Amino acid sequence: MKAASDQKSITVGFVGNPNCGKTTLFNALTGASLKVANWPGVTVERVEGEAKYRSQRIKVIDLPGIYSLTSYSIEEKVSRRCVMGEEVDVIVNVVDASSLERNLYLTLQLLELGKPVILALNMMDIVEERGLEIDLHRLPEMLGGIPVVPVSARKRTGLEVLLHAVVHHSEEGLHSQVMFYSKGLEARIAKTEDALNKKYGKLPNARWMAIKELDFDEEITKNYPLDLPGVLDESYEKQIINEKYDYIEEIMEECMVNKEKKAASTERIDRWMTHRIWGVPIFLGILALVFFLTFTIGDFLKGYFETGLEWFSGQTLLLMQNIGAADWLVSLIVDGIIAGVGGILTFLPNIFILFLALAFLEDSGYMARVAYVMDDIMGRVGLSGKAFLPMVLGFGCTVPAVMATRGLESERDRRRTILITPFMSCSARLPVYVLFASVFFGNKAMFVAYSLYVIGVLMAIAVALVVDRLSPKKLENALLIELPEYKTPNARTIAIYVWEKIKDYLTKAGTTIFIASIVLWFVLNFNFSGMVTEVSDSFGAMLGHALVPILAPAGLGVWQIAVALISGLSAKEVVVSSCSVLFGISNINSAYGMTALSGVLGSQGFGPLNAYAFMLFCLLYTPCVAAIGTIRRETHSLKWTAGMVLFQLLLAWTAAVLVYQIGGLFL
Amino acid sequence: MTLTEGKIGCVYQVERLQVKENVTRRLEALGVNEQTKITILNNKRNGSTIIRVRGTRLALGRLITDGIFIKEVQG
């Protein structure tokens, strides 16, 4: 054994099927807090972290889940390139022990790669719960003698043993050959291997490459062309896959005890959740419940935040006056920063409840069912039900939702989904609804807000439908998704999820909203000749007034509203913080603040109908700059992104005008 | 018959896959091969179906279920 100091760091790649718990294990080992959830495809990018075993540093790479080492999807390409590269010393194949049969298919492929492999048997607790038993002596024997380590990522057991195996195994030689194909195939593999070695020199994983040549694998046949008539005469992929599964059946036969005893609770729940008639109403009911909780419990907690904010604002004002601070500074801090940032913080309880509910949905296993339940509706607009997953995530935030579209197979499906995802009302739009619906609709506020969520979903579907009718390219990729086992949401997972979101929200309040509030304060208190005494002489007023003629048909012809909408491009919450600054209301979310807002706007003829047009505009117009940036990155097209922004502005304006004009006829 | 025509709760055996090449490979990687036994857990009028195969559950859209040819076997 070498001295600790001159040991180089070992790099480990985590590979496994989607939703087998790689990221949970990664978090447990590295102390990271990456998002995990109970549906396939949560991790879309490789992520690195570090763990330590005694004095040995271990670099851990978490990879997107894959079912095989072919190169059909983005995830497969990312993961395959990484494990094949020189960077990875040891492969940890994370396996969901409760669906061992399917998981072992990838294992057999990894074992052919010619790199050290360790099998981490995750979710052993579920196996035990179901009364199944896995023969842990026979299993490694049948897998070429590789270490098999039972772990529970959720309960954090077996982690030390796994790290020990990594360190130990990286120094040991390779496992023996695991799988022998039928005679004919083995002969072909041997001949191809020979030819490869002759043509390209000694290759470290010639057997694997030979198998891939027989697979007619796109990447390998392109980079290592071979001409072997009589051997490589057709693709043997089908036969190779079938023989692997035959071997897996043998393994299952020998290593799985009590195979027939299966807990059917998941299937019992699914009889209702995925019911052909009740599936959709149940889904809508769950969404309604989420928003009901968001509003009621959120509002209940909000009062405490407001009292605190009022006290803080008053104390700051008093303190600054006592020390004789300049008027402009008092104004900047009290009317600009505290009003803007503080106003946003009072919505924290609503945001908290919303994300808590979404975390429950994601961790329970229900998300994948949503893809199935929505498959027929989405199918009618030319998308598969899988496209609905990013859309549900869009209720939280558009940025991760757009990234989640990587789980879709084709570029056509991705772009269409990216186009409609911003219509799903994100959490940043929630403060706008909470405020304006409460001010103008009193006790009907919740229904008004709920209607906006529904309009968002309907608009998304309508836009997809129009795009589908205009574009002749038809759906090619039908729904294909694994439905995970239902489970009780894990407290730690939920805590990490919600805390990360709350942290994001607070960070946004401290950065984007903070800066936006200062900029807005400046724009409202200055013009070319310096500080102004009347807001109506400021830069902001000039800009707002210029937009009034355009927004007037939509009932939004108030210059402050125009300014608020523009500032909302930085982040949607800023629409609310701007209103505090614009109308000089320090605690806008309190009963007092709301009365003040309704008074100021009411005096300019801005009533409930205007408020509804305003909220509708906020729902539909361009998402924040962060979302636009992500969309540009994910589509690799500035032109497409610019087109989308323009389209959304136009759509928002048209919808608001229609609602205001038509609504005006009846009210 | 195709998977689209299957009945909830019945056990079938896959006879052949007649879908796009890359979908075939994907299904095979997921363990849906010729001779594999599958159970239909749920289906909808539009053809999307949930099956149990090799201890896991898969939801499949109509473009796929139309191309999976099956025959009934005794459970």
HADDOCK unambig.tbl for C-alpha pairs under 7 A between the chains (distance, minus, plus):
assign (segid A and resid 67 and name CA) (segid B and resid 29 and name CA) 6.41 0.50 0.50
assign (segid A and resid 67 and name CA) (segid B and resid 30 and name CA) 6.70 0.50 0.50
assign (segid A and resid 68 and name CA) (segid B and resid 29 and name CA) 6.20 0.50 0.50
assign (segid A and resid 99 and name CA) (segid B and resid 55 and name CA) 5.76 0.50 0.50
assign (segid A and resid 99 and name CA) (segid B and resid 56 and name CA) 6.21 0.50 0.50
assign (segid A and resid 101 and name CA) (segid B and resid 54 and name CA) 6.19 0.50 0.50
assign (segid A and resid 102 and name CA) (segid B and resid 30 and name CA) 6.35 0.50 0.50
assign (segid A and resid 102 and name CA) (segid B and resid 31 and name CA) 6.30 0.50 0.50
assign (segid A and resid 102 and name CA) (segid B and resid 54 and name CA) 6.44 0.50 0.50
assign (segid A and resid 241 and name CA) (segid B and resid 28 and name CA) 6.86 0.50 0.50
assign (segid A and resid 242 and name CA) (segid B and resid 33 and name CA) 6.92 0.50 0.50
assign (segid A and resid 276 and name CA) (segid B and resid 43 and name CA) 6.78 0.50 0.50
assign (segid A and resid 276 and name CA) (segid B and resid 44 and name CA) 5.14 0.50 0.50
assign (segid A and resid 372 and name CA) (segid B and resid 59 and name CA) 6.31 0.50 0.50
assign (segid A and resid 376 and name CA) (segid B and resid 46 and name CA) 5.95 0.50 0.50
assign (segid A and resid 478 and name CA) (segid B and resid 61 and name CA) 4.87 0.50 0.50
assign (segid A and resid 478 and name CA) (segid B and resid 62 and name CA) 6.69 0.50 0.50
assign (segid A and resid 478 and name CA) (segid B and resid 63 and name CA) 5.50 0.50 0.50
assign (segid A and resid 478 and name CA) (segid B and resid 64 and name CA) 6.33 0.50 0.50
assign (segid A and resid 479 and name CA) (segid B and resid 59 and name CA) 6.86 0.50 0.50
assign (segid A and resid 479 and name CA) (segid B and resid 60 and name CA) 5.08 0.50 0.50
assign (segid A and resid 479 and name CA) (segid B and resid 61 and name CA) 4.31 0.50 0.50
assign (segid A and resid 480 and name CA) (segid B and resid 58 and name CA) 6.92 0.50 0.50
assign (segid A and resid 480 and name CA) (segid B and resid 59 and name CA) 5.71 0.50 0.50
assign (segid A and resid 480 and name CA) (segid B and resid 60 and name CA) 4.75 0.50 0.50
assign (segid A and resid 480 and name CA) (segid B and resid 61 and name CA) 6.50 0.50 0.50
assign (segid A and resid 481 and name CA) (segid B and resid 58 and name CA) 5.69 0.50 0.50
assign (segid A and resid 481 and name CA) (segid B and resid 59 and name CA) 5.30 0.50 0.50
assign (segid A and resid 481 and name CA) (segid B and resid 60 and name CA) 6.81 0.50 0.50
assign (segid A and resid 482 and name CA) (segid B and resid 57 and name CA) 5.75 0.50 0.50
assign (segid A and resid 482 and name CA) (segid B and resid 58 and name CA) 4.41 0.50 0.50
assign (segid A and resid 482 and name CA) (segid B and resid 59 and name CA) 6.15 0.50 0.50
assign (segid A and resid 483 and name CA) (segid B and resid 57 and name CA) 5.29 0.50 0.50
assign (segid A and resid 483 and name CA) (segid B and resid 58 and name CA) 5.71 0.50 0.50
assign (segid A and resid 483 and name CA) (segid B and resid 59 and name CA) 6.74 0.50 0.50
